[in-house]
Amino acid sequence: MGTADSANNVEDFEQVVSLNEAAKRLLRRSFEINLHALNAIVQSKQSGDRLRGFNEAASQIRAWSGELHTQLERLGSLVREAVVQASRFVKRKHTAGLLLSAVRRSGKQHGTAVVAGCEASLSAHRSELRALWRRIVDAVDDLNQLGLMACVLSRSAIIEATAAEPEQRAQLEEVTKDFYAKSEEVVVIVRGLGKTARSKLA
Amino acid sequence: MKKAVVLSEGSGCRWSVIARDPERPSHLIDTNEYLINAGEMTMLTDPGGQEIFPAVFSALSEICDPRTITHIFASHQDPDVISSLGLWLAFNPAIRCYASWLWCTFIPHFGGDAHTLIPLPDEGMPIELGGRPLQAIPAHYLHSSGNLHLYDPGARILFSGDIGAALMPPDDASLFVTDFDRHIKLADGFHRRWMGSREARDAWCERAAQLPIEMLCPQHGAIYRGPDVGRFINWFAGLPIGVLRAGPR
């Protein structure tokens, strides 16, 4: 294994790790959004019919948050699998590198079979990883749609909040703006995830 | 796969253990890896053999960003302790590894270069991790001739390498000792055979008895907590060990 190969190795590994960290961050955001939406529903219910529209928007946000959680669990399990696969790949590559170096130094004919075996094993593992990355890209695409929907829902909640009494309006606007900021953050994180995941298929 | 469990958290420092792998092949001894997060830095104690690297890496990723791992602490040179070093360095070549000076030219056979190892002197030394003071404590000849443990005075946790180790039956996944008398039977044979020096044992027991220890965390088997720590030290102090006792029992 040459230096460039080793560098790629580290880069591959780091990408999986950063993906895992992003997925963990998204899960935390999903939990926070759910809490905010619940809080908004409680507040709007106190105002009766006047805030029926806001209540509806907040309920949809809550349902959205549940859907986000489900999708994140799907992504999380794929990313966990990728972490396991990537660490197995590093181990296999490390061992193959040592074996190949020994075979090349020996200069013996019987080494050809060992080299072929190592390369076939690494290639099979690469294909498995690639298939896994494809599934991750699909999951990220679904998340991206959800992220965009969140932005629409939060804009709708901001509009509905204007129907509130002035003393409650400020409070609801704060909740909805915070939700909007978190939705945007989700979109940014998901885009980052998509970029990382797609680069593995390039 | 292994699971990561938080053992102690407070004052900007967190101890976790990565333990109990139900998928571990039976020909590999089960190991515990401990993770200490302090400030922006993380230390991994006895990271394990290269066969279990994927299991340790993925369990650890659940509770911490593996890119924060800056240091490894190797209690001694055994393969189940540190043969994964080369793989950790493949992930992050800047990781540095504390180990007894005695093994600093042996351990690099598992990976690393002239800068990877930080030699620990025989008398031990203070180690700072992200502003957290830790202490490497000598435990030579228990069982390795260059053997050190790691003490955290803030959390009152002693990582004790092979001391306190027990060979648990496959159906026992308990993380903590719950019935000392039952548990110690699982530690008995291990200590009688592996611990070859009574003098070294007496010195270690005297040293350990003077430390306030809430948790004694071995590399194999269950963790001792509270009064079980003192019970273990007393039990070990009275155990017949030594080279003459080696052999069939």
Boltz contact constraints between the chains, C-beta under 6 A:
constraints:
  - contact:
      token1: [A, 9]
      token2: [B, 90]
      max_distance: 6.0
  - contact:
      token1: [A, 13]
      token2: [B, 91]
      max_distance: 6.0
  - contact:
      token1: [A, 17]
      token2: [B, 66]
      max_distance: 6.0
  - contact:
      token1: [A, 20]
      token2: [B, 61]
      max_distance: 6.0
  - contact:
      token1: [A, 21]
      token2: [B, 65]
      max_distance: 6.0
  - contact:
      token1: [A, 83]
      token2: [B, 58]
      max_distance: 6.0
  - contact:
      token1: [A, 83]
      token2: [B, 61]
      max_distance: 6.0
  - contact:
      token1: [A, 84]
      token2: [B, 54]
      max_distance: 6.0
  - contact:
      token1: [A, 84]
      token2: [B, 58]
      max_distance: 6.0
  - contact:
      token1: [A, 87]
      token2: [B, 53]
      max_distance: 6.0
  - contact:
      token1: [A, 87]
      token2: [B, 54]
      max_distance: 6.0
  - contact:
      token1: [A, 87]
      token2: [B, 57]
      max_distance: 6.0
  - contact:
      token1: [A, 88]
      token2: [B, 54]
      max_distance: 6.0
  - contact:
      token1: [A, 90]
      token2: [B, 87]
      max_distance: 6.0
  - contact:
      token1: [A, 90]
      token2: [B, 90]
      max_distance: 6.0
  - contact:
      token1: [A, 91]
      token2: [B, 53]
      max_distance: 6.0
  - contact:
      token1: [A, 91]
      token2: [B, 87]
      max_distance: 6.0
  - contact:
      token1: [A, 94]
      token2: [B, 87]
      max_distance: 6.0
  - contact:
      token1: [A, 94]
      token2: [B, 90]
      max_distance: 6.0
